[in-house]
């Protein structure tokens, strides 16, 4: 009976232990007898527990976790993205400004080319007048130069004509400096063409003889001034008279025009970019990083074991931030339920432990009583053995006496 009671008590303890362990495992979502997460093999083919987080379980680290970008906070990443967008936008604006500058220069150069074409058309008119016999060569050339010398465009721009003599041409007509007419253009001060030490009129002649027309850049004083200024001219060859007609525009005038157009546009765009950046920063800080910071603060509070699981995030909309807040609230609610179940099962386990302790006490008392009774039975058995021995001796003595009496009777 005592052995049977002991076995029943042990079976009850084993059932209580398994039920308590299974209940806790079911609450936290782990099958009984299963590792919560797989072991991580080491380099020496042994296994070790992975790095864990108190709430999320194993934390797997990668090489990228050490990168500078992943160490940045979300706000820093967003601000960096805004700065990058602004830099790209400003870079695009600079490229657009350069293209606009190039377009303005090209337009100004084209204006010089168009003016040269007009002057060339005037000279060609008098060439045709001479060919048709209405004017002699001298009259045609004189009339052509007089008309050409009187033309001005864009205020100060003018025409000139030189011949094709090399190495240094002769000035045929200069509209604003008549003292140059008839001079060979071989002064050292004219060696300022094409960005190198070359005579500008020589460069014009070479281009016209090679291509018939083209651009030449050089330095030349403005009308009424003595200081040379950058200038781009377009020249064209009149083959019938071996003349080269040309006109040009001053580059600094083009630069002034660019400053008048590009700089205000650049300033306006820069101000607009700054305003957009400031507004974007404020909106991002308020609409994105704020809710995320609150979520991170609550997660940190929970991870440190002091979290108030009754708190919830405010769901401010249906966007990704709102969805994250809703899912976080659901997570906290489930976590709160899990902890409540764990607490209830822990109480059940404590009650079962108390009951088991009482059973163990009873078993111990029964075991002591069984030991005492076993000792009593052993003593009685020993006494019975002694009595049996005495009875055997008495029987032997009686048998001897009977034999003696029998002998006497005989």
C-alpha positions, 0 to 999 in steps of 0.5 A, spaced: 500 500 500 505 504 501 509 503 495 502 504 491 501 511 494 508 513 493 508 511 485 501 515 485 504 521 488 510 521 483 505 520 477 501 526 480 508 530 481 510 529 474 503 531 471 503 537 474 510 539 472 509 537 465 502 541 465 506 547 468 511 547 463 507 546 457 502 551 459 508 557 459 511 554 453 504 555 449 503 562 452 510 564 449 509 560 442 514 555 443 513 547 442 514 543 449 521 541 448 523 545 443 529 550 443 526 557 442 531 559 436 536 555 433 543 554 435 549 558 431 554 554 429 561 557 431 568 556 427 570 550 430 563 547 428 560 547 435 554 551 437 552 556 441 546 561 443 545 567 438 545 574 441 538 575 443 534 581 445 529 580 451 523 581 446 525 579 439 529 573 440 535 572 436 539 578 433 543 576 427 548 581 425 551 582 418 557 586 416 553 592 413 550 593 420 557 597 422 556 602 416 556 609 417 549 609 413 546 604 418 548 607 424 545 614 422 538 616 425 532 616 421 532 624 422 539 624 419 538 620 413 531 624 411 535 631 412 541 628 408 536 626 403 533 633 403 540 636 402 542 631 397 536 633 393 538 640 394 545 639 392 543 635 385 538 641 384 543 646 385 548 642 380 542 641 375 541 649 376 548 650 375 548 646 369 542 649 366 546 656 367 552 654 364 547 652 358 543 658 358 550 662 358 552 658 352 546 659 349 546 667 350 554 667 347 551 663 341 546 667 340 550 673 340 555 670 336 549 668 331 547 676 331 555 678 329 554 672 323 547 675 321 550 682 321 556 680 317 551 676 312 547 683 311 554 687 310 556 681 305 549 682 301 550 689 301 557 688 297 554 683 293 549 688 290 554 692 288 558 687 285 552 685 281 551 692 279 558 692 276 558 686 273 551 688 269 555 695 267 551 700 271 557 702 275 564 702 274 569 698 279 571 704 282 564 707 283 561 700 285 567 699 291 566 706 293 559 706 294 559 700 297 564 702 302 560 709 304 554 705 305 557 700 309 561 705 313 555 709 315 551 702 318 551 701 326 547 696 329 546 695 337 549 702 338 556 701 337 557 695 333 560 697 326 563 693 319 570 693 317 573 691 310 580 688 309 584 685 303 587 678 303 594 680 302 599 675 306 602 675 311 599 681 313 593 684 310 591 691 308 585 695 311 580 697 306 575 701 310 574 701 318 568 705 320 570 708 326 577 709 325 578 712 318 586 713 320 587 705 319 584 705 312 590 703 307 595 701 313 598 694 313 596 691 319 602 688 322 603 692 328 605 687 334 599 690 338 595 686 333 598 679 335 592 678 340 588 673 336 585 666 337 588 666 344 595 666 342 600 670 339 597 671 332 596 677 328 588 678 328 587 680 321 592 674 319 588 669 322 581 672 319 585 671 312 587 664 313 580 662 316 577 665 310 582 662 305 581 655 308 573 655 309 570 662 306 568 664 313 568 663 320 569 666 327 575 669 330 576 672 337 581 677 339 582 683 343 580 690 340 578 697 343 571 699 344 570 706 339 572 712 343 577 707 348 584 705 348 584 699 352 583 692 348 576 688 350 575 681 348 571 681 342 568 675 337 567 677 330 565 673 324 568 674 317 566 672 310 570 672 304 568 676 297 572 673 292 570 677 286 574 683 290 578 679 294 575 683 300 574 680 307 568 683 311 567 683 318 563 685 324 563 683 331 560 683 338 564 685 345 564 679 350 563 683 356 557 686 353 555 679 353 557 677 360 553 683 362 547 681 359 548 674 362 549 677 369 542 681 368 539 674 366 542 669 369 544 672 376 536 674 378 534 667 376 539 663 380 538 667 386 530 666 385 531 659 384 536 658 390 531 662 395 526 657 392 530 651 394 531 654 401 524 655 402 522 648 400 528 645 404 526 648 410 518 647 409 520 639 407 524 639 414 519 641 418 514 637 415 518 631 415 520 632 423 513 633 424 509 628 420 515 622 420 520 622 425 516 625 431 511 618 431 517 614 430 521 617 436 515 616 440 514 609 438 522 608 439 521 611 446 515 606 448 519 600 445 525 602 449 521 602 455 518 595 454 525 592 452 528 595 459 522 592 463 519 598 466 514 599 460 507 601 461 503 596 457 497 600 458 499 606 454 497 606 446 500 610 440 496 615 437 493 613 430 494 620 426 492 617 419 492 611 414 499 612 411 505 608 413 506 611 420 499 610 422 499 603 420 505 602 424 502 605 430 496 600 429 500 594 429 504 597 434 498 597 439 496 590 437 503 588 438 503 591 445 495 588 446 498 581 445 504 582 449 499 584 455 495 578 454 501 574 454 504 576 460 497 576 463 496 569 461 503 567 464 502 571 471 495 566 471 499 560 469 505 562 474 500 562 480 497 555 478 504 553 478 505 556 485 499 552 487 500 546 484 507 546 488 504 548 494 500 541 493 506 537 491 509 540 497 504 537 502 504 531 498 511 530 499 510 531 506 505 526 507 510 521 503 515 522 508 511 521 514 508 515 511 515 513 509 517 514 517 511 510 519 513 504 514 520 504 517 518 503 524 513 498 522 518 494 518 523 494 524 517 492 529 516 486 524 523 484 524 524 484 532 518 479 532 520 475 527 527 474 531 523 473 537 519 467 533 525 464 531 528 464 538 522 461 540 522 456 535 529 454 536 527 453 544 521 448 542 525 444 537 530 443 543 524 441 548 522 436 543 529 433 542 529 432 550 522 429 550 524 424 545 530 422 549 525 421 555 520 417 551 526 413 549 528 412 556 521 410 558 520 405 553 527 401 554 525 401 562 518 398 560 522 392 556 
